[in-house]
Amino acid sequence: MRVNFTVNGRQQEADDVWEGESLLYVLRERMGLPGSKNACEQGECGSCTVRLDGVPVCACLVAAGQVEGREVVTVEGLADYAKHREDAHPGGGCASGACGTTLDSAKRWQARPTDGQTGEAVELAPIQQAFIDAGAVQCGFCTPGLLVAADELLENTPSPSDQDIREALSGNLCRCTGYEKILDAVRLAAARQGEAVQS
């Protein structure tokens, strides 16, 4: 079967997809996007989290055929997705309550090439920079899924409580940390969004 969908703002076509093939397999093996990790293949660890039409899902649990005509954002496209969101609401930032990117708006953006494709440095999404600054990256295996889930949280809940953060990240397992640095990173990104609005 052939599946046509949008990945990180670009129209993609996957040919010869077999009936039981997962979105995770298509992204990693057919599209060369290894950011979403293959750990459990049971939807328990969250390492393969992507946004499907704006909603975080475990790509290992989504059949590739289910994404026909839909929008997928992976960790590789997160920085450009965040930039598009900011451009759609200039000066507002998520803390103004102006985020909430519509599906129609999301369909109009297109990811720029990553440094792996051009050799050029690319800007990180605010949540990605916050993870680095807060020291929230350990081995890095769970990080892509955590980043995607945290980005969605901050888009929809600009000033999350600790309970909001824990709930949003509850589907993501990290075997290296006690999660405190991860929580710190999300708090830092939220605080920076708030500062951007006040400036």
C-alpha positions in Angstrom: 0.0 0.0 0.0 1.1 3.6 -0.6 0.7 6.1 2.3 0.8 9.9 1.6 1.2 12.2 4.6 3.0 15.3 5.9 6.1 14.9 8.0 7.7 18.0 9.6 5.9 20.2 7.1 6.8 18.2 3.9 4.6 16.0 1.9 5.9 12.4 2.0 5.0 9.2 0.3 5.8 5.8 1.6 5.5 2.9 -1.0 5.0 -0.8 -0.4 4.0 -0.3 3.2 2.8 -3.6 4.6 -0.4 -4.0 6.5 1.1 -4.3 10.0 3.9 -1.7 9.5 4.1 1.0 12.2 4.5 4.7 11.8 7.7 4.3 13.8 9.2 1.9 11.3 8.2 4.2 8.4 9.7 7.2 10.0 13.0 5.5 11.0 13.6 3.1 8.2 11.9 4.5 5.2 12.2 8.2 5.8 15.6 8.3 7.6 14.3 10.1 10.7 15.9 8.2 13.6 15.0 10.7 16.4 11.9 8.7 17.5 13.4 5.8 19.3 12.4 2.1 19.1 12.5 0.8 22.7 9.4 -1.2 23.7 7.1 -1.4 20.7 4.2 -1.6 23.1 3.5 2.1 23.8 4.8 1.9 27.4 8.0 4.0 27.3 7.1 7.0 25.1 10.5 7.1 23.4 8.8 7.1 20.0 6.4 10.0 20.8 5.5 12.1 17.8 2.6 14.6 17.2 -0.1 13.3 15.0 -2.4 16.1 13.9 -1.0 18.0 17.0 -1.6 15.2 19.5 1.3 13.3 21.1 1.1 9.6 20.2 3.4 6.6 20.5 4.4 6.0 16.9 5.0 2.3 17.6 1.2 1.9 18.2 0.1 3.8 15.1 -0.3 1.7 11.9 1.3 3.5 9.0 -1.9 3.3 7.0 -3.6 5.3 9.7 -1.6 8.5 8.8 -2.9 8.8 5.3 -3.5 12.5 4.7 -2.4 13.5 8.2 0.2 15.7 9.8 3.2 14.2 11.7 5.8 16.2 13.6 8.9 14.4 14.9 11.6 15.6 17.2 13.6 16.5 14.0 11.0 19.0 13.0 10.3 20.4 16.5 12.4 23.5 16.2 10.8 24.6 12.9 7.3 23.7 14.3 8.0 26.0 17.3 9.3 28.7 15.0 6.2 28.5 12.8 4.1 28.7 15.9 5.9 31.8 17.1 5.7 33.4 13.6 2.0 32.8 13.6 1.7 34.8 16.9 4.5 37.4 16.8 5.6 38.8 20.1 2.8 36.8 21.8 4.6 33.6 22.8 2.6 30.8 24.3 2.4 32.5 27.7 0.0 35.0 26.2 -2.4 32.2 25.5 -1.9 32.7 21.8 -0.4 29.4 20.9 -2.9 26.6 20.2 -1.7 26.1 16.6 -4.6 25.2 14.4 -4.3 22.2 12.0 -4.8 24.5 9.0 -2.0 26.7 10.3 0.3 23.7 10.9 -0.3 22.5 7.3 1.2 25.8 6.0 4.7 25.4 7.6 7.6 23.5 6.2 10.6 22.3 8.2 14.0 23.7 7.2 16.9 21.2 6.5 18.6 20.0 9.6 22.3 20.2 10.3 22.6 16.6 9.3 21.4 17.5 5.8 23.3 20.7 5.3 26.1 20.8 7.8 24.7 24.2 9.0 23.8 24.9 12.6 20.0 25.2 13.2 18.2 26.9 16.0 16.7 24.7 18.7 13.1 24.8 19.9 12.8 26.5 23.2 12.1 23.2 25.0 15.2 21.7 23.4 17.4 24.5 24.6 15.8 24.3 28.1 16.6 20.6 28.3 20.3 21.4 27.5 20.5 24.3 29.9 18.8 22.4 32.8 21.0 19.3 32.3 18.0 17.2 31.6 19.7 15.1 28.9 21.3 11.9 30.3 21.8 9.0 27.8 19.4 10.8 25.5 17.3 7.7 24.5 14.1 9.0 26.1 14.7 12.6 25.3 13.0 12.9 21.9 9.7 11.6 23.2 10.0 13.8 26.3 10.7 16.9 24.1 7.7 16.2 21.9 5.3 15.7 24.8 6.7 18.8 26.7 6.4 21.0 23.6 2.7 20.0 23.3 2.2 20.7 27.0 3.7 24.2 26.7 1.7 25.0 23.6 -1.6 24.2 25.3 -0.7 25.0 28.9 1.7 28.0 28.9 2.1 28.1 32.7 1.9 24.5 33.8 1.8 23.4 37.4 4.1 20.6 38.5 1.1 18.3 38.4 0.4 19.4 34.8 4.0 18.6 33.8 4.0 15.2 35.5 0.7 14.3 33.8 1.9 15.4 30.4 5.1 13.4 30.7 3.6 10.4 32.5 3.7 8.3 29.3 7.5 8.8 29.0 10.0 6.6 30.9 13.5 7.7 31.7 15.7 5.1 33.2 18.6 7.3 33.9 17.2 10.1 36.1 14.8 10.8 38.9 13.0 13.2 36.5 13.9 16.3 38.6 16.1 17.8 35.8 13.4 17.0 33.3 10.8 18.8 35.4 13.3 21.7 35.8 13.7 21.9 32.0 10.0 22.2 31.4 9.7 24.8 34.2 12.6 26.7 32.6 11.0 26.7 29.1 7.7 27.8 30.6 9.4 30.7 32.5 11.3 31.8 29.3 8.0 31.8 27.4 6.5 34.1 30.1 9.5 36.4 30.0 9.3 36.7 26.2 5.7 37.8 26.5 6.5 40.4 29.2 9.4 41.9 27.3 
